Amino acid sequence: MKIKKLCFALIFISTFSISLAHGTSLQEAKSAIEAKDYKKAYEIYQALAQDGDAKAQYNLGLMYASGDGVKYDANQAASWYRKSADQGYREAQYALAVMIFNKELEPLDYTQAIKWYQAAAAQGHIKSQENLGMLFYRGDAIEQDINSSIYWFQLAANQNSSEAQQYLAYIYSNGAVKEDLVKAGMWMTLSAENPDTRHLNKRKNLLKFLTSKMTPEQITQARELAKKCIAQQFKDCQAL
């Protein structure tokens, strides 16, 4: 029994030490990137990636995709992204989908790209959720499905994505579903008042345009719903 306990303790210490070393090495590589010492970063990432570290595999793919310290090589980038994605690393799953939709890889397998988006989105990756929402809304690379579009935008909006909130407002105000100006007003209010400063003026102007089509009562209702949504930390706002 004592021998078993000792063996377990040694395995735990060894595993913890390896994990700590990997963490330190990843931080060293990140620091090297920030210092533009790409050679050092590449050597660290390559060693860890070959050892199966998913984050290092993703970062190595990123170096090939951006051409930092190595020659740009889409196939090498995709190869390392795929190794990482197969281990469930959501950033790599998203990156693979983006490469396919950007036509950086052949063949252009949009079905596979959507699967990668879905895998990342299921892990809470906001941009993947937003992109799926847009794909289902447009219906070009995949059959149009407004309910699925709303579902994915809703998940991103639950994480306070100003972009997803804006898209939901658009869907409820443009006739894609039964018009609901109060719900559209709620989402557009949340988007316009979102702390995300990107395209803030555009979102505020869109709110002004939307409220110009609403009655004072509808505007008041929309603002009240927005307050409730914030109070419940953006969860289940669709049901308000």
C-alpha positions, 0 to 999 in steps of 0.5 A, spaced: 500 500 500 505 504 501 509 503 495 502 504 491 501 511 494 509 512 493 508 511 486 502 515 485 505 521 489 511 520 484 507 520 478 503 526 480 509 530 482 512 528 475 505 530 471 505 537 475 512 538 473 511 537 466 505 541 466 509 547 470 514 546 465 510 547 459 506 553 462 513 556 463 515 555 456 509 557 453 510 564 457 517 564 454 515 563 447 509 569 448 515 573 451 519 572 445 514 573 440 513 580 444 520 581 443 520 579 436 525 574 437 521 569 433 527 564 432 526 562 440 519 562 440 519 557 434 524 553 437 519 553 443 513 552 440 516 546 435 518 542 441 512 543 445 507 542 439 511 535 437 510 533 444 503 534 443 501 540 446 495 543 443 496 550 445 503 550 442 501 547 436 496 552 435 501 558 436 506 554 431 500 554 426 499 561 427 506 563 426 506 559 419 499 563 417 502 570 419 509 569 416 512 571 423 519 568 423 518 563 418 515 563 411 508 563 410 505 557 409 498 555 409 498 548 408 503 548 414 499 552 418 493 548 417 497 542 419 498 544 426 491 547 427 488 541 425 493 537 430 490 542 435 483 542 433 483 535 433 485 535 441 479 540 442 482 547 442 477 552 440 482 557 437 485 552 432 478 550 430 476 557 429 482 558 425 481 552 420 474 554 419 476 561 417 482 559 413 477 555 409 472 560 408 478 565 406 479 560 400 486 559 403 486 551 403 484 547 397 479 543 396 474 548 399 470 544 404 465 548 407 461 543 410 468 541 414 469 548 416 462 549 419 463 543 423 469 546 426 465 553 427 460 548 431 465 545 435 469 552 437 462 555 438 459 549 442 465 551 447 463 558 447 467 561 442 464 568 440 466 569 433 464 562 431 458 563 434 457 570 430 459 567 424 455 561 424 449 566 426 451 569 419 452 563 415 445 561 417 442 567 416 445 568 409 444 561 407 449 561 401 454 556 404 449 552 408 441 552 407 438 558 410 435 557 417 433 563 421 431 559 427 439 557 427 441 563 426 438 566 432 440 560 436 447 562 435 447 569 435 443 568 442 449 564 444 454 570 442 449 575 445 449 572 452 456 573 452 455 580 451 457 581 444 455 587 441 455 585 434 450 579 435 446 584 439 446 588 433 444 582 428 438 580 433 436 587 432 436 587 425 433 580 424 427 582 429 426 589 425 427 587 418 422 581 416 426 575 417 421 573 422 415 576 425 416 583 426 417 585 433 420 592 434 420 591 442 425 585 442 429 589 436 429 595 440 431 591 446 437 588 442 439 594 439 439 598 446 444 593 449 448 593 442 448 601 442 450 601 450 455 596 450 462 597 452 465 595 446 467 601 443 468 598 436 463 601 431 460 605 437 457 611 433 454 606 427 450 602 433 448 608 436 445 611 429 442 604 428 438 605 435 436 612 433 433 609 426 430 603 429 427 608 435 424 613 429 419 607 427 417 605 434 412 608 439 414 612 445 411 606 449 415 601 445 421 605 446 420 604 454 418 597 453 425 596 450 429 599 455 425 596 460 427 589 457 434 591 456 435 593 463 432 586 465 437 583 461 443 586 464 440 585 471 440 577 469 447 578 466 444 577 459 442 570 460 435 568 457 434 575 454 430 572 448 425 569 453 423 576 456 
